[in-house]
Amino acid sequence: MKNQTKKVLQKTGVILAMVMLFTMLAVPAWATSESNSGGDTTVPGVGAPYVSAYTVTDAAGNELQRIEEGQKCRIIIAVVDPRIKVDTSSSVSVENQKEAWLTPSGGTPLAANVKVTSTASFASPSLGDISTTTFTADKITSNGLEYAIILNDITYLGGDNKLSLDLSYNNYALQLSTITQPISQCVGSSTEGAKASALVVTSASYGGGSINAGSDFALTVDVLASGGTVGAENVAVNLALPEQITVASGSTNIFVGNMKPGASTQVTFQLNASAVANGGSYNITVNVSGNSASDSAALTAQMPVTVPIVQPERFEISRTDFPEYLSMGEEGYASVSFVNKGKGIIYNVSAEITGDGITTTEGNQFIGNIAAGTESSADFTIQTANAGTLNGLLTVTYEDEKGNAKTLTKEFSMTVEEMQMGGDDTMGGGMDTMVPMEPEPTGVPVWVWIVVGVGVVAAVVVVLVVLKKKKAKRRAAQLMEDDDEDI
């Protein structure tokens, strides 16, 4: 029994001696005097490994700005391990120090073991999809060993965006370390270091063209929560309107609420252009506001919209006067009146009468501009070249306030008779002759005798009336004398 116990103790002593010897060989002699921030004097170098940079790409190597829940990607993490470094003040050469780190006395090249521990947020890739870049002498400096950890086909599961890794080496003297890096590209509302989305007005449209004064129109606004990994809260769209434009229904403010990263929304405002607005362009300002879902920072966006308003055109032909009958060779007269009932100016008005067999002395008349609420007119002298019913066309051309050429037309017709030249009797030889006209009677015209007769009759009547009145007066006087004698 004593012999067995003695043998066990001897074996244990041998094992302990071998462990101590291996430890002395595994750690370079020039590094044993260093201590890390945790106070472990057996670990060469100072401090723990840390992440100096990282990037997220797809399988093809294209950099990603956003990682959605359930999306696979590749994460490359640049690591600096300050424990593995060279000491320029050491008596051991830098080359020998690097060689001692890269190929310990055991002969096995230095290698790292990486394990994903934040499995609630990231699905760990298979072992074959986790690797590091090769450890080389040029990557060991006085600051530490620089290399990259490559995680292929790692899946973001949503929620927390912190990626945690356990890092160890085949050099047991380097203790297990944990490094944690928030991946800001992960989309989520509670992620550390995440990028806030920017609110962007991608478009604002009223349909294009011009708006008639007094009419309603719709303004549609598209808003995007762009470029971030966390969304926006309390998003609202507001309009700043000029006095010539008002809200037809609803409000100048529309509350949208929360928007996820990459989400877009559309709102529509019902507006009205004032009936008394002068023609011209008016500016509407679209304002978007909200807060970042991560830290409640204010988010704003703005876009100006120019809306051209025009007064409805109310230019018309108010009156026309065309001849109904003309004789061949006879001139006729026509007139036309125009009225501008709108609130804008009508420019470059001209008028012309045309038709087969119809010409005018004036041709195409230029009238000029017609101000709002005023009237103008044009007169024409018409000549005809054909007999019968002739059809004519009055054409009025003008330009509206936007410079668009427009036309008003009105058709008319008139009857043209041939000139009467006398009878159709012919003389010998087939020559047409004029029928001789009867000579005018000479002497006093009949109507003169009629007037004289009427005058004589009137004179006789007047004389008879006067005589009758005188006779009545004499008789009355005689009666009065007879009465006096009786008294």
Buried (B, 14 or more C-beta within 10 A) or exposed (E): EEEEEEEEEEEEEEEEEEEEEBEEEBBBEBBBEBBBEEEEEBBBBBBBBBBEEBBBBEEEEEEBEBBBEEBBBBBBBBBBBBBBBBBEEBEBEBEBBBBBBBEBEEEEEBEBEBBBBBEEBBBBBEEEEBBBBEBEEEBBBEBBBBBBBBBBBBBBBBBBBBBBBEBBBEBBBBBEBEBEBBBBBBBBBEBBBBBBBBBBBEBBEBEEEBBBBBEEBEBEBBBBBBBBBBBBBBBBBBBEBBEBBEBBEEEBBBEBEBBBBBBEBEBEBEBBBBEEBEBEEBEBBBBBBBBBBBEEEEBEBEBEBEBBBBBEBBBEBBEEEBBEEBBEEBEBEBEBBBBBBBBBBBBBBBBBBEBEBBBBEBEEBEBEBBEBEEEBBBBBEBBBEEBEEBEBEBBBBBBBBEEEEEEBEBEBEBEBEEEEEEEEEEEEEEEEEEEEEEEEEEEEEEEEEEEEEEEEEEEEEEEEEEEEEEEEEEEEEEEEEEEEEEE
